[in-house]
Amino acid sequence: MDDREKHGIRLNKYISEAGVCSRREADCLILEGKITVDGAIGIQGQKILEHQEVFLEGKKIIMEEEGIILACNKPAGIVCTTATEENGKKVANIIDLIQYPKRVYPVGRLDKDSQGLILLTNQGELMERILRSRYDHEKEYFVEVNKKITNVFTEGMRSGVPILNTMTKPCMIKKVDDYHFRIILTQGLNRQIRRMCEYFNYKVRYLRRDRIMNICLDGLKEGMYRKLTAEEVKELKKQAHWE
């Protein structure tokens, strides 16, 4: 008899572990009355037992036994959401792109104009831990800008830049040539690299994410995905403090 059968698990954790969203987002769904348990509106903090059924806006939430973690090379023009529309306009999303046979969700975002590595999973708890900024998880990017890179630019980027009413964390940056650099961030502010460059009057022409923590793009073709290896999953969970 597992822990859920004996004692139940909290509703937000059930939703998260089913791969629907993070616990925080699950709390919002519960507060909005979008979650029902055995036909009744769900309540924050309630425990879900083995025999109970949970629905999101009439659609049953099923906890998959198989833990799925995928790496995908997202092309530019694809949005990292499950939405099919934004501001009334149709958009191409990452889920429709990969057409995976089981339900998975993107871990965080990679903006529409950028390309490169994005992880997808059905494990909400892992997703939440990867996204927690306090763990300083590294993400590495390759960037092309519109004018020659100077020492003032690299030192300023490295030291921290005031954007979005905050100061970016110090980061690692390495000039590749006059117009290209590599940068490693440990936070994920909205369009962070583009905003950092704009602060110094640079514009990003090309942006590709090559690494998230221990997972690398490693020649994965644009628009394609792969399952992580057992070794990659083990190290990813270790770095995410989820073992």
C-alpha positions as a printed Julia matrix, in Angstrom:
243×3 Matrix{Float64}:
   0.0    0.0     0.0
   1.61   3.28   -1.12
   1.46   6.62    0.66
  -1.35   7.93   -1.52
  -3.57   4.95   -0.77
  -2.96   5.21    2.98
  -2.91   8.96    3.56
  -3.61  10.66    0.24
  -1.55  13.44   -1.33
  -2.33  17.12   -1.48
  -4.4   18.22   -4.45
  -1.79  20.64   -5.79
   0.88  17.92   -5.63
  -1.43  15.47   -7.41
  -1.96  17.95  -10.24
   1.76  18.71  -10.43
   2.85  15.07  -10.44
   0.33  14.38  -13.19
   2.36  16.8   -15.32
  -0.35  19.43  -15.66
   1.64  22.33  -14.22
   3.71  23.42  -11.24
   2.28  23.34   -7.7
   2.02  27.13   -7.69
   0.04  27.1   -10.94
  -2.09  24.26   -9.54
  -2.96  26.42   -6.53
  -4.19  29.11   -8.93
  -6.35  26.59  -10.81
  -7.85  25.41   -7.51
  -8.59  28.97   -6.36
 -10.22  29.72   -9.71
 -12.58  26.76   -9.19
 -11.32  24.94  -12.28
 -10.49  21.74  -10.41
 -13.13  19.25   -9.24
 -12.71  16.15   -7.1
 -15.42  13.5    -7.48
 -17.71  16.19   -8.9
 -17.14  18.76   -6.14
 -15.05  21.93   -6.42
 -11.52  21.22   -5.2
 -10.21  22.89   -2.06
  -6.64  23.94   -1.38
  -4.89  21.51    0.95
  -7.35  18.65    0.53
  -5.94  15.14    0.24
  -6.58  12.93   -2.78
  -6.97   9.2    -2.17
  -6.34   6.37   -4.63
  -9.98   5.91   -5.62
 -10.78   9.58   -6.18
 -11.04  11.26   -9.58
  -9.72  14.75  -10.33
 -10.8   16.89  -13.29
  -9.56  20.14  -14.83
 -12.47  21.95  -16.46
 -14.2   18.64  -17.11
 -11.12  16.79  -18.38
  -9.84  13.97  -16.19
  -6.33  14.35  -14.8
  -4.46  11.06  -14.95
  -1.16  10.4   -13.23
   1.12   8.62  -15.68
   3.27   5.86  -14.23
   6.04   6.52  -16.77
   8.26   9.49  -16.03
   8.93  11.28  -19.32
  11.69  13.85  -19.87
  12.43  15.04  -23.4
  14.99  17.37  -24.93
  13.81  19.31  -27.99
  15.57  21.69  -30.38
  12.91  24.37  -30.73
  12.93  26.34  -33.99
  12.38  30.09  -34.01
   8.7   30.95  -34.43
   7.44  28.23  -32.07
   5.97  29.23  -28.69
   6.72  27.22  -25.55
   3.15  26.86  -24.32
   0.21  24.54  -24.88
  -1.88  27.45  -26.18
  -3.04  27.5   -29.79
  -3.83  31.22  -29.73
  -2.21  34.35  -28.31
  -3.99  37.71  -28.4
  -6.62  36.23  -30.7
  -4.08  34.98  -33.24
  -3.2   31.37  -33.98
   0.28  30.31  -32.93
   2.45  27.24  -33.49
   3.26  25.69  -30.12
   5.9   23.22  -28.98
   3.36  20.48  -28.18
   1.91  20.48  -31.68
   5.44  20.55  -33.08
   6.68  17.35  -31.49
   3.36  15.46  -31.51
   4.42  13.3   -28.54
   1.88  10.49  -27.91
   1.61  11.23  -24.17
   0.91  14.49  -22.38
   4.03  16.53  -21.63
   4.63  20.18  -20.8
   7.54  22.54  -21.51
   9.84  23.32  -18.59
   9.9   27.1   -18.58
  10.05  29.22  -21.71
  12.3   30.0   -24.63
  10.93  33.07  -26.38
   9.31  32.77  -29.79
  12.14  34.48  -31.67
  14.82  32.26  -30.11
  15.71  28.65  -30.8
  17.49  25.77  -29.14
  17.11  23.49  -26.16
  13.83  23.18  -24.28
  12.94  20.34  -21.89
   9.49  18.78  -21.75
   8.19  16.47  -19.05
   5.11  15.01  -17.38
   6.72  15.36  -13.94
   5.45  18.56  -12.41
   7.59  18.37   -9.29
  10.78  18.05  -11.31
   9.65  20.89  -13.57
   9.11  23.13  -10.55
  12.5   22.32   -9.06
  14.33  23.03  -12.31
  12.64  26.43  -12.5
  13.41  27.46   -8.9
  15.83  30.37   -9.13
  17.39  29.77   -5.71
  19.22  26.7    -7.02
  21.12  28.79   -9.62
  20.68  26.23  -12.4
  22.85  27.1   -15.39
  21.53  27.77  -18.9
  24.02  28.42  -21.7
  23.32  30.44  -24.87
  25.05  31.32  -28.14
  24.23  34.86  -29.3
  24.82  37.03  -32.37
  24.49  40.81  -32.09
  24.29  43.62  -34.63
  27.56  45.43  -33.93
  31.07  44.73  -32.71
  31.39  43.46  -29.17
  33.5   45.66  -26.89
  35.09  45.08  -23.49
  32.65  47.6   -22.03
  29.76  45.45  -23.29
  31.13  42.15  -21.96
  32.13  43.6   -18.6
  28.75  45.27  -18.21
  26.86  42.11  -19.12
  29.04  40.08  -16.77
  28.56  42.39  -13.79
  24.76  42.7   -13.91
  22.29  44.82  -15.83
  19.22  46.76  -14.57
  16.17  45.37  -16.39
  12.53  44.77  -15.42
  12.93  46.72  -12.16
  15.68  44.41  -10.94
  19.39  43.77  -11.41
  20.44  40.65  -13.25
  22.74  38.27  -11.43
  26.44  38.29  -12.34
  27.01  35.85  -15.18
  29.69  34.21  -17.29
  30.21  35.62  -20.79
  32.83  34.76  -23.4
  33.42  36.59  -26.67
  33.6   34.2   -29.64
  34.36  36.82  -32.33
  33.38  40.4   -33.11
  29.65  39.63  -33.34
  29.14  36.43  -31.31
  29.37  35.51  -27.65
  28.44  32.74  -25.26
  26.66  33.51  -22.0
  25.69  31.37  -18.99
  22.74  32.57  -16.91
  21.41  31.29  -13.6
  18.07  33.07  -13.78
  15.29  33.23  -16.33
  13.81  36.7   -16.6
  11.51  37.42  -19.54
  13.6   37.95  -22.72
  16.55  38.47  -20.41
  19.45  38.34  -22.87
  17.67  40.57  -25.38
  16.87  43.14  -22.69
  20.44  43.01  -21.33
  21.83  43.66  -24.81
  19.36  46.46  -25.44
  20.58  48.21  -22.3
  23.96  48.62  -24.05
  22.31  49.56  -27.39
  22.9   46.16  -28.98
  20.27  44.13  -30.8
  20.18  40.34  -30.85
  20.17  38.9   -34.36
  20.32  35.24  -33.38
  19.88  33.47  -30.05
  20.22  29.75  -29.42
  20.11  27.9   -26.09
  22.68  25.1   -26.09
  22.48  23.77  -22.52
  20.17  23.48  -19.52
  22.07  22.24  -16.45
  23.68  18.95  -17.59
  21.56  18.55  -20.74
  23.11  19.73  -24.02
  21.76  20.26  -27.51
  24.6   18.1   -28.89
  23.68  18.05  -32.57
  19.95  17.46  -32.06
  18.4   18.61  -35.33
  16.11  21.62  -35.35
  12.49  20.62  -34.7
  13.46  17.18  -33.38
  13.37  15.74  -29.86
  14.87  12.84  -27.94
  14.37  11.1   -24.61
  17.02  11.74  -21.99
  19.31   8.85  -21.14
  19.14   7.22  -17.72
  22.47   8.83  -16.82
  21.22  12.28  -17.87
  18.03  11.87  -15.83
  19.97  10.77  -12.76
  22.29  13.78  -12.91
  19.43  16.17  -13.73
  17.47  15.03  -10.68
  20.61  15.31   -8.54
  21.2   18.89   -9.64
  17.5   19.68   -9.14
  17.69  18.29   -5.58
  15.0   15.72   -6.41
  16.28  12.22   -5.76
